[in-house]
Each structure stands twice: as C-alpha cells, then as structure tokens.
C-alpha cells in the first residue's frame, strides 16, 4: 500500500462561454495533452483513468464513453465520477493508496452552453414532490440565501463584496472567463434573477476542462520536481429534501472539513491554512462555506469579508483565482480548485500568487444547496 499520494501535474483550459467548436473529448484532451507533456508521459504509461462528467450535461447515458480514447482507457481501466470533480481526485488518490495503481489521470469536462441549465438542475430533484415545482440551483439557492441572511444578519452588501473581490481577482487568472473591476453598486444594479440573487451574484455559463496526474510518492519524484501532496480529504452528504435541514447551516461541510483537518493534522484551519479555493456558484455560498470550513464562527463570515482578511494579500486569501464566479463549469469546479491550489503551492500562480503558501484547501460541492461537500488539504511536504 502506498503511504503518500502526490499531484504531479495540473492543467486547465481557458474557460469559454461557448465551445461548440469542440467535441467533449477534444475539449478534455486540451488539458490532458498539457499534463502529458509536462510529465513526459504517454497515455500508455497511465495505469488508470478517472473521468468526471454527467449524463444530463453531455446529453447521453454513460457520458464517459465520449472520453475513452482520449484518456487511454481502451482495453484499460477507467472509473467515472458523476459528482463534482474533486471527488474524481479523491477516487484517484484511493486507487493509488490501494497499491494496485502507480499513476492515475483525472479528466473532467463540462459544456454548460449546449443545454438549458435550469432543466438539467431540475432533474436532480425528487421526481414526485419537488421536480414539478420547477426548482433549480438558482431558485433553491435563493431560498438558502434568504434563510442564511435572515438567521445570521448577513447583508446584501457583504454578499456583493464577494463578487467584487472574486471578479477582481480573476483579472490575474488567464483561464478566467469573466474578470472585471466592479463595485458593490454595480452588483446591486445588475438584474435581479431570484431575490436576493442578482446577475453579478452568480457565475456565468461556462465550458471547459481540467486534467490532473497523480502518483505514489516514489513515482512522483521521477515525474516532477515540485510534487504537491494530498494531506487530508473527506466528503459528506446532507439529506436530499430541503425542508429536512436548516439551509442557513452546512453540517455536511462541517463534518467533511473536520475529518480532512484531522487527517492532515490541522487544529486551527483559520490560522494554519495559507490559501483556500472554495466553490461558490453564488456569492452567499462563499460566506456560508467559510463558516462550514471553520474559518470563522457561524454568522461571522460577513464581518470576515468586511475586514478584508479574505482578499489577495489578506491573512487568509479565499479564491485568489476568481473562484467559480469568474466562470468555471459546475462539474469541473472542484478539480479546478485543486489545480489552483497546486499552482499556489508550486509558486507559479503569477499575479494571483499568495506569498509563501505552504498549505492549501480545495473545496467542491454537488447538488442543490450544497447537498454533497468535499474538502481536500494539499501541502508541499
């Protein structure tokens, strides 16, 4: 059994509002090609592939069949993860820890532009009681935002500051789709989509892909001079029905985070973590997830964003890449967060670099109102 798992290479495509020019496999291979070139590997050198895609988004059953030839899985081993792609990285880690696999390729893609987002999201609801209500991520997110803001006194201004921060950070990210200098007033002036969520409170439709190569520690040293190690990881599910949980809290994230911290030997995440990449489809989620991750107490994230602590250059930078709000497809987001953490720990994040970053947190979520949560801790040693 392997004792340590390292990330050897990461690559992302430039995120785009419409990649109809590319088949899903071709889009995925844009990132795959980069990690192969970086490590000097061929697809035939890969022991296993883990793909992350979703049938509804790809418009076909067994959506990973579109990827087989691009990940080298013909007459070989491929596993598919239909949840957020950080779970594909988790799966790849488990394969290597088993001792049966030495090198694993993770590939994730999503083309949000080729279908109606609300229809796909509606299909994730219970077909008897909830689907007929027409709910999607936006309308359910509005319910969660209202409850969170009411219970803890979070203000629209504090949510808007997340949009200002992250879209400003995205100006330093060459892969970002939507980067801009905006103000809180600009957020308030954007179209109301579902109260209290406005246009600039949510991420844009995006197409793109991400690829990651993992290996056991011994092999990783042969593939890269800058391996990044997975120090802790855990995931957890909430109950499906929205009425069965208090949407102002995120117990699944809290449980997943605590397990990941324990595995990584972290006792005070707010002080020990140098940089965090959090998946936030809507602005309120960055605040709520920061509380679930233990960066502050319940209801304190609004004051945390007010303090400037989460800005690039602050004590705990959150989403220096621009996060999902800068335009990352939902299913790709978790792996993209991992890739961004790897860039930070390697010191090659360019103008978005967090100085001296040694310990990073990547976060991914799946499902309505963050039903499924995954937390991964990455380190240089």
N, C-alpha and C positions, 0 to 999 in steps of 0.2 A: 504494500500500500504506500502511495506517495504521501509525504508529510507536508509538502507545501505546493501551492499552485501559483504560477506566475502568468501574468499577461505579457506577451512578447511583442505584440503589435496591434495597433488600432487604426481604423480609417473610417472616415465618413464622406459621403458625397456632399456636394453643395446642395442644400435644400431648396426646392423649387415649388412654385405654385402649380406647375403642370409639367409632368414628364411623359406626355403621350408619345414622345419620340422613342421611348424605350420599353421593351418587354420587361416584365418584373425580374426575370433572370438577368437580363442585360444591365438593369439598374443595380441589382445586387452585386454583380461582378465588377462594377466600377470601384466599389470599396474592397472587394475580395482581392482584386488584382494588386491593389496598393499594399495590403498586408503580406501577400506572397512575395512581392518584390522587396519589401523591407527585410523580410526574414531569409530570403533566398530559397524558400520552399517551393515545391511544386504540389499540385493537388494530390498527386500520388503519394506524397510524403505524409499527408494528413491521415491520422488513424480514425478520426470520427468527425462528423459534422453535426452541428445543432443549428437548425434553422428556426426562425421565429416569423410567422406570418399568420394571417387569419382568413378563413374561408370566405366570410362575408365581404371583406375588403377586396380580396382578389377576385371575387365573383366565380368561385369554383370550389368544389369539395376537394379535400386533400391538397390544399394550396401549395404545400411544399413540393409537389410533383413538378412544378414550374422551375424548381431550383436544383433538381438532382444533378444535372450535367454541369452546373456552374459551381457546385460545392464538391465535386468529385465523388458523388455518392452512388454512381452506377456500379452495381455489384459490390457495394461497400456499405458502411454504416452511417445512417442519418436518423436523427431524432428531431421531431418537430414540437415546438412550444407555441401554443396559440395565445398565451398571455403576453403581458408586456415583456419585452426582450431582455430585461435584466434577469429574468428567470431562465432564459436560454444560457446566459453566462453562468448562472448558478448550476444548471444542469451539466454544462461542460466541465465545471470545477469538480462536480461529483464523479463524473466519468474518470477524470484523471486521478482523483483520490482513491478510486477503486483499485488502481494499479493495472488495469487492463488497457488503458489508453495513455499514450505519452504526449500526443499533440492533438488538439481539437480546434476546429474552426467554427466560430459562431457567425452566422449571417442573418441579418434581419432587414426587411424592406417593407414599405407600405406606400401605396399610391392613393392618397385620400381624394385626389381630384377626379378619379374615374367613377365615383358613385355618389349617392346622396348621403352625407354624413349622418343626418338625423335618422334616416331609415335603418342604417346599419346599427346604430346605437340603440334604437328602439327594439331591435330583435334580441337584445341581451336581457330584456325584462321578462318576467314571468308571463307566459302567453295567455293565461286565464284571467288574472286580476289586474295586471299592470300595463301590458303591452297596448291594450285597447285605449288607454288614456293618452297615448301619443308621446309619452315621456322620452327624452333623450338626455345626453350628458348635460346639455345647456339648461333645460328646464329643471332637471333634478339638481344640477349644480346651483341653480338659483334658490331652490328650496334650502339646500345646505348652507349657502352663503347667508340667507336671511336668518336662519336659526343660529348660526355661529355669531353673526354680528349682534343679534338680539341678546343672546346669553352672556356674551363677554364684552359687549360695548365696543366692538371693533367698528371703526368708521369707514365710510366710503373713501375718504381721503387716504387712509392708511393702505387700503387695497390698491388705490390708484398709484401710490408710491412704488408698489411692486412693479407695475407696468413701466413707470418712468425709469426705474433702476435697470430692469432687465433689458428693455429695448435699447437703452443707452449702452449697456454692457455689450450688446450684440454688435455694436459698431466695430468692436475689436475681434469679432469672430468671422473669418472669411466664409464659413459654411452657412452662416445665418441667412434666413430668408427675409426677415423683417427687422431691420435695425433703424433707429431714428431717435432724434432728440425730441422728446415730448415733455409736457408739463402735466401736473395734476388737472389743470383746467382743460387741457386737450382731451384727457381721458373722460372728464365729465361732459365734454362737448360731443363725444362720439355717440353713435346711435345706441339707444337702449335696446338690447336684444331680449332679455328676460330679467326683470328687476330682481336684484340690483346690478346685474352683469351687463356691462356695455361692450361695444365693439372692441375697444382697446383693453378691456379686461380679459380678453380671451385670445387664444392663439389662432393664427391663420391656417387655412387648408394648406397642407404641405405634402410633397412627395420626396422620397429619399431612401437611403440605405446606410447601413453601418456594418463593419466586419471587425472581428477580434480573433486573434490567435492566442490560445492558452497552452501551457505545457507544464510538466513537472519541473521542479526547481533545477535539476541537473541538466535537463534538455534545454531549458530556457536560457541558461548561461551560454549555450552554443549558438543561440538564435538572436540574442540581443545583448548589448552592453548595459541596457537600462531596464531590467525586468521590474515589473510592479506586482506586488504580491497581494493576494486576497487574504485578508487577516480575519475577517468575520463576515457572516452573511446569514440572513434568516428572512422568511416570509410568513404571512399570516392572512387568513380570510376573516372578513366580517360576515354577519348574516346577510342574506340577499335582500329581504324586504326592508325598504327604507323606514317603515314605521316601527320596525323592531329594534332600532338603535337610535341613540341621540346623535343627530347629524352634526352637532356642534363639537363632538369629540371624535377621536380616531383611535379607538382601542387596538385595532389590528396593527396599526403602525407602531403604537407604543410597545406592544408585545414583540413585534419583529425587531424593532430597534434595540430593545433591552437584550435580546438573545444575541444579536450581532455584536453589540458592545461587549457582552460577557466573553464571547469567543475571541474578540480582538484585544481583550484586557483593558477596555476603556471604562473608566469610572466616572469621569466628568466630561461628557461629549462637548458641552459648550466651550470648554477650555482646551481640550485635547485635540479636537478636530480643527485642521487648518483651513479647509475649504469644503463646501458642500454643493453638490449639484442635485437639485430637487426637481421632480417632475410636477409642473404646475400648469394644467390646461387653462385654469382661471386664476386671476390674481389672488383671490381669497385663499386658494389652496396653499400657496407658498407660506402664508401666515399660519394656517391651521396645521400644515405638516411640520413646520418648525416646532410647534408645541408638542406634537406627537413624537418628534425625534428627541425631545428633551433639551432643545437649545434654550428654552425658557419655560416658564410655568404656563398653565392653562390661562388663556385670555391675555397673555403678556406679549404676544408677537406684534401687536400693533405698536406698542411702545418700543419694541426692538427695532422695527423698521424706521420709526421716528428718530431713533438715536443715531442712525447711520452705521450701526455696527455691521450690517449685512452688505454694505457697499464694497466694491472693489477697493481695497485699501483699509477696510474696517477690520475689526478684531476677528470676525467670522464671516468672510465673504460667502454669500449664497448666490449661486448661478452667475458666476462671472462670465460664462459663455453666452448668457442671454436666456438660458433655460428653454422650456417648451414655448414660452411666449414669443420667442424670436422666430418660431416656425419650424417645429420638428414633428413628424408624424407620430400619432399616439403610440402605435406599436413599436416604433423604433426608439422612442424616447429613453427607455431605461438603459439600453446598450449605449446610446449616445451620451448619457450621463456618465456611464463607466468610462467611455472613451475620453470624455473631457477631464475626468479625474486623472486618468493616465497621463494626458498631456501636462496637467499641472504638476504631477509628481516627477515627471521627467524634466520639467523646467523648460518645455518647448511650447508653452501656450501663448507666446508672443505678447502682444499688448494687454492681454487679459490674464497674464501670469500673476499668481499670488506668490509673493516673495517668500522663499524658504518653506514652501509647502512640503510636509513630510507624511501627513495623514489626511486622507480624503474620504468623504462619504458620498456614495451614489445611491439614488432612490428611484424606484419605479412603482407604478400602480396600474391596476387593471380593474375595470368595472365601474359601475355607477357610484359616484360619491366616494371613490377610493375604497371600493369593497375589498380588493386584494392589494396588499402592500408588501414591498420587498426592500430591504436595506442591505447594502454591501459596503464594507470598510476596506479601503485599499491603502497600502503603505509601501515605502521604498525599501523596507527590510523585512 
